[in-house]
């Protein structure tokens, strides 16, 4: 009888761990999707430039304004 209870407890714990693992995987997938969307929007808005690229961008914009 006691052995049967131990087996049931182990099954329940394994199910709980499996569900937790699946939830964590879903959360990670969601974060990856959000990151990809953010990178795309940054690229679209031209925010993905490096610090070296910004001065050149500013110079180009100033030239356009002066003309």
Biopython code that builds the backbone (N, CA, C, O; Angstrom):
import numpy as np
from Bio.PDB.StructureBuilder import StructureBuilder

atoms = [
    (1, "UNK", "N", (0.826, -1.196, 0.000)),
    (1, "UNK", "CA", (0.000, 0.000, 0.000)),
    (1, "UNK", "C", (0.867, 1.255, 0.000)),
    (1, "UNK", "O", (0.624, 2.190, -0.763)),
    (2, "UNK", "N", (1.874, 1.264, 0.859)),
    (2, "UNK", "CA", (2.752, 2.425, 0.970)),
    (2, "UNK", "C", (3.531, 2.636, -0.326)),
    (2, "UNK", "O", (3.753, 3.770, -0.751)),
    (3, "UNK", "N", (3.943, 1.536, -0.946)),
    (3, "UNK", "CA", (4.684, 1.624, -2.205)),
    (3, "UNK", "C", (3.813, 2.240, -3.294)),
    (3, "UNK", "O", (4.302, 3.024, -4.107)),
    (4, "UNK", "N", (2.548, 1.899, -3.319)),
    (4, "UNK", "CA", (1.616, 2.463, -4.297)),
    (4, "UNK", "C", (1.455, 3.959, -4.103)),
    (4, "UNK", "O", (1.371, 4.700, -5.082)),
    (5, "UNK", "N", (1.410, 4.417, -2.865)),
    (5, "UNK", "CA", (1.303, 5.851, -2.581)),
    (5, "UNK", "C", (2.561, 6.586, -3.022)),
    (5, "UNK", "O", (2.485, 7.683, -3.574)),
    (6, "UNK", "N", (3.715, 5.979, -2.778)),
    (6, "UNK", "CA", (4.978, 6.596, -3.195)),
    (6, "UNK", "C", (5.033, 6.759, -4.713)),
    (6, "UNK", "O", (5.503, 7.778, -5.217)),
    (7, "UNK", "N", (4.554, 5.758, -5.429)),
    (7, "UNK", "CA", (4.541, 5.815, -6.889)),
    (7, "UNK", "C", (3.615, 6.931, -7.355)),
    (7, "UNK", "O", (3.960, 7.683, -8.266)),
    (8, "UNK", "N", (2.434, 7.045, -6.732)),
    (8, "UNK", "CA", (1.494, 8.099, -7.099)),
    (8, "UNK", "C", (2.075, 9.484, -6.828)),
    (8, "UNK", "O", (1.908, 10.399, -7.634)),
    (9, "UNK", "N", (2.749, 9.634, -5.709)),
    (9, "UNK", "CA", (3.367, 10.918, -5.366)),
    (9, "UNK", "C", (4.444, 11.261, -6.390)),
    (9, "UNK", "O", (4.542, 12.406, -6.830)),
    (10, "UNK", "N", (5.241, 10.285, -6.765)),
    (10, "UNK", "CA", (6.288, 10.522, -7.757)),
    (10, "UNK", "C", (5.691, 10.893, -9.110)),
    (10, "UNK", "O", (6.233, 11.752, -9.805)),
    (11, "UNK", "N", (4.595, 10.268, -9.491)),
    (11, "UNK", "CA", (3.937, 10.602, -10.758)),
    (11, "UNK", "C", (3.420, 12.035, -10.726)),
    (11, "UNK", "O", (3.576, 12.781, -11.693)),
    (12, "UNK", "N", (2.803, 12.414, -9.609)),
    (12, "UNK", "CA", (2.287, 13.776, -9.481)),
    (12, "UNK", "C", (3.417, 14.803, -9.542)),
    (12, "UNK", "O", (3.287, 15.843, -10.188)),
    (13, "UNK", "N", (4.515, 14.504, -8.869)),
    (13, "UNK", "CA", (5.665, 15.412, -8.897)),
    (13, "UNK", "C", (6.243, 15.522, -10.305)),
    (13, "UNK", "O", (6.617, 16.610, -10.744)),
    (14, "UNK", "N", (6.317, 14.398, -11.008)),
    (14, "UNK", "CA", (6.838, 14.409, -12.379)),
    (14, "UNK", "C", (5.924, 15.221, -13.289)),
    (14, "UNK", "O", (6.405, 15.978, -14.132)),
    (15, "UNK", "N", (4.610, 15.070, -13.127)),
    (15, "UNK", "CA", (3.660, 15.855, -13.927)),
    (15, "UNK", "C", (3.808, 17.347, -13.639)),
    (15, "UNK", "O", (3.785, 18.173, -14.552)),
    (16, "UNK", "N", (3.960, 17.674, -12.373)),
    (16, "UNK", "CA", (4.117, 19.076, -11.978)),
    (16, "UNK", "C", (5.396, 19.661, -12.586)),
    (16, "UNK", "O", (5.393, 20.791, -13.076)),
    (17, "UNK", "N", (6.476, 18.899, -12.552)),
    (17, "UNK", "CA", (7.743, 19.357, -13.134)),
    (17, "UNK", "C", (7.606, 19.530, -14.641)),
    (17, "UNK", "O", (8.106, 20.503, -15.205)),
    (18, "UNK", "N", (6.934, 18.594, -15.288)),
    (18, "UNK", "CA", (6.745, 18.648, -16.734)),
    (18, "UNK", "C", (5.935, 19.887, -17.122)),
    (18, "UNK", "O", (6.267, 20.571, -18.090)),
    (19, "UNK", "N", (4.875, 20.173, -16.367)),
    (19, "UNK", "CA", (4.051, 21.350, -16.643)),
    (19, "UNK", "C", (4.861, 22.626, -16.445)),
    (19, "UNK", "O", (4.762, 23.559, -17.241)),
    (20, "UNK", "N", (5.660, 22.664, -15.383)),
    (20, "UNK", "CA", (6.505, 23.828, -15.131)),
    (20, "UNK", "C", (7.522, 24.033, -16.238)),
    (20, "UNK", "O", (7.796, 25.163, -16.642)),
    (21, "UNK", "N", (8.078, 22.935, -16.725)),
    (21, "UNK", "CA", (9.047, 23.012, -17.813)),
    (21, "UNK", "C", (8.379, 23.536, -19.081)),
    (21, "UNK", "O", (8.956, 24.357, -19.794)),
    (22, "UNK", "N", (7.170, 23.066, -19.361)),
    (22, "UNK", "CA", (6.444, 23.528, -20.549)),
    (22, "UNK", "C", (6.114, 25.012, -20.444)),
    (22, "UNK", "O", (6.226, 25.743, -21.428)),
    (23, "UNK", "N", (5.706, 25.463, -19.255)),
    (23, "UNK", "CA", (5.398, 26.882, -19.065)),
    (23, "UNK", "C", (6.653, 27.730, -19.261)),
    (23, "UNK", "O", (6.597, 28.791, -19.883)),
    (24, "UNK", "N", (7.780, 27.265, -18.733)),
    (24, "UNK", "CA", (9.033, 28.005, -18.885)),
    (24, "UNK", "C", (9.434, 28.077, -20.353)),
    (24, "UNK", "O", (9.912, 29.111, -20.819)),
    (25, "UNK", "N", (9.242, 26.987, -21.078)),
    (25, "UNK", "CA", (9.575, 26.975, -22.504)),
    (25, "UNK", "C", (8.678, 27.944, -23.271)),
    (25, "UNK", "O", (9.151, 28.654, -24.159)),
    (26, "UNK", "N", (7.386, 27.979, -22.936)),
    (26, "UNK", "CA", (6.468, 28.914, -23.587)),
    (26, "UNK", "C", (6.859, 30.357, -23.284)),
    (26, "UNK", "O", (6.815, 31.215, -24.165)),
    (27, "UNK", "N", (7.242, 30.620, -22.033)),
    (27, "UNK", "CA", (7.675, 31.969, -21.666)),
    (27, "UNK", "C", (8.924, 32.369, -22.446)),
    (27, "UNK", "O", (9.030, 33.500, -22.918)),
    (28, "UNK", "N", (9.864, 31.440, -22.578)),
    (28, "UNK", "CA", (11.087, 31.718, -23.320)),
    (28, "UNK", "C", (10.779, 31.989, -24.787)),
    (28, "UNK", "O", (11.341, 32.908, -25.382)),
    (29, "UNK", "N", (9.899, 31.201, -25.365)),
    (29, "UNK", "CA", (9.511, 31.421, -26.762)),
    (29, "UNK", "C", (8.866, 32.791, -26.932)),
    (29, "UNK", "O", (9.120, 33.484, -27.917)),
    (30, "UNK", "N", (8.034, 33.178, -25.975)),
    (30, "UNK", "CA", (7.401, 34.495, -26.022)),
    (30, "UNK", "C", (8.421, 35.612, -25.931)),
    (30, "UNK", "O", (8.314, 36.615, -26.637)),
    (31, "UNK", "N", (9.411, 35.444, -25.067)),
    (31, "UNK", "CA", (10.464, 36.452, -24.940)),
    (31, "UNK", "C", (11.287, 36.555, -26.217)),
    (31, "UNK", "O", (11.662, 37.652, -26.631)),
    (32, "UNK", "N", (11.567, 35.422, -26.836)),
    (32, "UNK", "CA", (12.319, 35.436, -28.094)),
    (32, "UNK", "C", (11.544, 36.182, -29.177)),
    (32, "UNK", "O", (12.117, 36.961, -29.938)),
    (33, "UNK", "N", (10.241, 35.935, -29.236)),
    (33, "UNK", "CA", (9.397, 36.618, -30.222)),
    (33, "UNK", "C", (9.383, 38.118, -29.962)),
    (33, "UNK", "O", (9.510, 38.915, -30.892)),
    (34, "UNK", "N", (9.227, 38.504, -28.688)),
    (34, "UNK", "CA", (9.223, 39.926, -28.340)),
    (34, "UNK", "C", (10.555, 40.579, -28.699)),
    (34, "UNK", "O", (10.583, 41.708, -29.188)),
    (35, "UNK", "N", (11.660, 39.870, -28.456)),
    (35, "UNK", "CA", (12.981, 40.405, -28.770)),
    (35, "UNK", "C", (13.133, 40.624, -30.276)),
    (35, "UNK", "O", (13.653, 41.651, -30.710)),
    (36, "UNK", "N", (12.679, 39.659, -31.061)),
    (36, "UNK", "CA", (12.768, 39.800, -32.519)),
    (36, "UNK", "C", (11.947, 40.983, -33.005)),
    (36, "UNK", "O", (12.390, 41.730, -33.877)),
    (37, "UNK", "N", (10.747, 41.161, -32.444)),
    (37, "UNK", "CA", (9.900, 42.293, -32.823)),
    (37, "UNK", "C", (10.565, 43.611, -32.445)),
    (37, "UNK", "O", (10.528, 44.573, -33.213)),
    (38, "UNK", "N", (11.172, 43.655, -31.261)),
    (38, "UNK", "CA", (11.853, 44.870, -30.813)),
    (38, "UNK", "C", (13.020, 45.205, -31.721)),
    (38, "UNK", "O", (13.198, 46.363, -32.100)),
    (39, "UNK", "N", (13.815, 44.209, -32.072)),
    (39, "UNK", "CA", (14.954, 44.440, -32.961)),
    (39, "UNK", "C", (14.482, 44.948, -34.323)),
    (39, "UNK", "O", (15.095, 45.847, -34.898)),
    (40, "UNK", "N", (13.409, 44.379, -34.830)),
    (40, "UNK", "CA", (12.875, 44.808, -36.114)),
    (40, "UNK", "C", (12.378, 46.247, -36.037)),
    (40, "UNK", "O", (12.629, 47.037, -36.946)),
    (41, "UNK", "N", (11.682, 46.590, -34.970)),
    (41, "UNK", "CA", (11.183, 47.961, -34.850)),
    (41, "UNK", "C", (12.334, 48.943, -34.666)),
    (41, "UNK", "O", (12.265, 50.072, -35.152)),
    (42, "UNK", "N", (13.390, 48.529, -33.969)),
    (42, "UNK", "CA", (14.560, 49.397, -33.818)),
    (42, "UNK", "C", (15.229, 49.616, -35.167)),
    (42, "UNK", "O", (15.649, 50.727, -35.491)),
    (43, "UNK", "N", (15.322, 48.555, -35.944)),
    (43, "UNK", "CA", (15.932, 48.662, -37.265)),
    (43, "UNK", "C", (15.089, 49.571, -38.152)),
    (43, "UNK", "O", (15.621, 50.403, -38.888)),
    (44, "UNK", "N", (13.776, 49.405, -38.077)),
    (44, "UNK", "CA", (12.863, 50.216, -38.873)),
    (44, "UNK", "C", (12.962, 51.690, -38.484)),
    (44, "UNK", "O", (12.912, 52.570, -39.344)),
    (45, "UNK", "N", (13.104, 51.952, -37.193)),
    (45, "UNK", "CA", (13.179, 53.325, -36.705)),
    (45, "UNK", "C", (14.609, 53.863, -36.730)),
    (45, "UNK", "O", (14.858, 54.986, -36.292)),
    (46, "UNK", "N", (15.522, 53.087, -37.226)),
    (46, "UNK", "CA", (16.946, 53.427, -37.304)),
    (46, "UNK", "C", (17.554, 53.672, -35.928)),
    (46, "UNK", "O", (18.423, 54.532, -35.784)),
    (47, "UNK", "N", (17.118, 52.940, -34.931)),
    (47, "UNK", "CA", (17.681, 53.066, -33.592)),
    (47, "UNK", "C", (18.777, 52.038, -33.341)),
    (47, "UNK", "O", (19.410, 52.057, -32.285)),
    (48, "UNK", "N", (19.003, 51.162, -34.276)),
    (48, "UNK", "CA", (19.976, 50.101, -34.092)),
    (48, "UNK", "C", (21.386, 50.497, -34.487)),
    (48, "UNK", "O", (22.231, 49.635, -34.726)),
    (49, "UNK", "N", (21.643, 51.777, -34.555)),
    (49, "UNK", "CA", (22.970, 52.244, -34.969)),
    (49, "UNK", "C", (23.947, 52.159, -33.804)),
    (49, "UNK", "O", (23.564, 52.213, -32.636)),
    (50, "UNK", "N", (25.207, 52.025, -34.156)),
    (50, "UNK", "CA", (26.240, 52.036, -33.134)),
    (50, "UNK", "C", (26.588, 53.480, -32.803)),
    (50, "UNK", "O", (26.190, 54.401, -33.516)),
    (51, "UNK", "N", (27.323, 53.672, -31.733)),
    (51, "UNK", "CA", (27.692, 55.031, -31.328)),
    (51, "UNK", "C", (28.574, 55.699, -32.379)),
    (51, "UNK", "O", (28.610, 56.927, -32.462)),
    (52, "UNK", "N", (29.276, 54.922, -33.170)),
    (52, "UNK", "CA", (30.111, 55.490, -34.235)),
    (52, "UNK", "C", (29.263, 55.939, -35.421)),
    (52, "UNK", "O", (29.647, 56.861, -36.140)),
    (53, "UNK", "N", (28.132, 55.307, -35.630)),
    (53, "UNK", "CA", (27.278, 55.643, -36.766)),
    (53, "UNK", "C", (26.436, 56.888, -36.508)),
    (53, "UNK", "O", (26.050, 57.564, -37.462)),
    (54, "UNK", "N", (26.142, 57.207, -35.268)),
    (54, "UNK", "CA", (25.276, 58.346, -34.973)),
    (54, "UNK", "C", (25.856, 59.686, -35.408)),
    (54, "UNK", "O", (25.124, 60.476, -36.005)),
    (55, "UNK", "N", (27.144, 59.995, -35.142)),
    (55, "UNK", "CA", (27.667, 61.290, -35.603)),
    (55, "UNK", "C", (27.534, 61.472, -37.116)),
    (55, "UNK", "O", (27.211, 62.565, -37.581)),
    (56, "UNK", "N", (27.776, 60.424, -37.874)),
    (56, "UNK", "CA", (27.629, 60.498, -39.331)),
    (56, "UNK", "C", (26.176, 60.759, -39.699)),
    (56, "UNK", "O", (25.897, 61.557, -40.594)),
    (57, "UNK", "N", (25.259, 60.101, -39.026)),
    (57, "UNK", "CA", (23.830, 60.303, -39.280)),
    (57, "UNK", "C", (23.434, 61.751, -38.979)),
    (57, "UNK", "O", (22.678, 62.361, -39.736)),
    (58, "UNK", "N", (23.939, 62.291, -37.888)),
    (58, "UNK", "CA", (23.624, 63.677, -37.512)),
    (58, "UNK", "C", (24.175, 64.647, -38.545)),
    (58, "UNK", "O", (23.504, 65.608, -38.922)),
    (59, "UNK", "N", (25.399, 64.396, -39.002)),
    (59, "UNK", "CA", (25.986, 65.259, -40.034)),
    (59, "UNK", "C", (25.138, 65.245, -41.299)),
    (59, "UNK", "O", (24.874, 66.292, -41.890)),
    (60, "UNK", "N", (24.713, 64.055, -41.712)),
    (60, "UNK", "CA", (23.892, 63.940, -42.920)),
    (60, "UNK", "C", (22.566, 64.679, -42.757)),
    (60, "UNK", "O", (22.114, 65.344, -43.688)),
    (61, "UNK", "N", (21.951, 64.572, -41.609)),
    (61, "UNK", "CA", (20.683, 65.263, -41.368)),
    (61, "UNK", "C", (20.880, 66.774, -41.340)),
    (61, "UNK", "O", (20.037, 67.514, -41.847)),
    (62, "UNK", "N", (21.983, 67.242, -40.754)),
    (62, "UNK", "CA", (22.265, 68.680, -40.717)),
    (62, "UNK", "C", (22.497, 69.228, -42.124)),
    (62, "UNK", "O", (22.073, 70.339, -42.441)),
    (63, "UNK", "N", (23.167, 68.447, -42.957)),
    (63, "UNK", "CA", (23.397, 68.866, -44.344)),
    (63, "UNK", "C", (22.064, 68.979, -45.075)),
    (63, "UNK", "O", (21.846, 69.932, -45.822)),
    (64, "UNK", "N", (21.174, 68.018, -44.867)),
    (64, "UNK", "CA", (19.855, 68.066, -45.504)),
    (64, "UNK", "C", (19.074, 69.300, -45.058)),
    (64, "UNK", "O", (18.392, 69.929, -45.868)),
    (65, "UNK", "N", (19.169, 69.645, -43.788)),
    (65, "UNK", "CA", (18.433, 70.797, -43.255)),
    (65, "UNK", "C", (18.998, 72.094, -43.817)),
    (65, "UNK", "O", (18.236, 73.005, -44.141)),
    (66, "UNK", "N", (20.307, 72.196, -43.939)),
    (66, "UNK", "CA", (20.956, 73.416, -44.422)),
    (66, "UNK", "C", (20.681, 73.670, -45.901)),
    (66, "UNK", "O", (20.744, 74.817, -46.343)),
    (67, "UNK", "N", (20.387, 72.655, -46.659)),
    (67, "UNK", "CA", (20.185, 72.831, -48.099)),
    (67, "UNK", "C", (18.864, 73.362, -48.416)),
    (67, "UNK", "O", (18.545, 73.565, -49.587)),
]
sb = StructureBuilder()
sb.init_structure("model")
sb.init_model(0)
sb.init_chain("A")
sb.init_seg("    ")
for serial, (resi, resn, name, xyz) in enumerate(atoms, 1):
    if name == "N":
        sb.init_residue(resn, " ", resi, " ")
    sb.init_atom(name, np.array(xyz, "f"), 0.0, 1.0, " ", f" {name:<3s}", serial, name[0])
structure = sb.get_structure()
